[in-house]
Amino acid sequence: MAYDPGALDKTLAAAVGDDQELIVELRSAFFQSAQRQVSALHNAVNDQQWQVAAWRLKGLAASFGVTDLMALAHEAAEGVPFDEKLLHRIDKSLAGFSTSDETRA
């Protein structure tokens, strides 16, 4: 699954237009929220906590039009809890947003 840095940008531009300050603020809010949910996946101690974090991550990604991350979160919610390979893929996807944000600043 490839990371598409343009998906989030397109969604934000469609929502707020050319307001770059607001786009940066919303990208940051998305990234921070996604980080919290990914941390919740890593820290889950039972299947229910894992699923809740996965569903929240999926909803967040869907709200921002980030379909690749949404698909990974769906896979986490519907698959085997605590899948280390899947967690690594989610971490990698989220790291792409961090790198993308650094190049914008």
Salt bridges, closest charged atoms under 4 A:
ASP9 OD1 - ARG27 NH1 2.74
ASP9 OD2 - ARG104 NH2 1.98
GLU75 OE2 - ARG89 NH1 3.15
ASP91 OD1 - HIS42 NE2 2.92
ASP101 OD1 - ARG27 NE 2.64
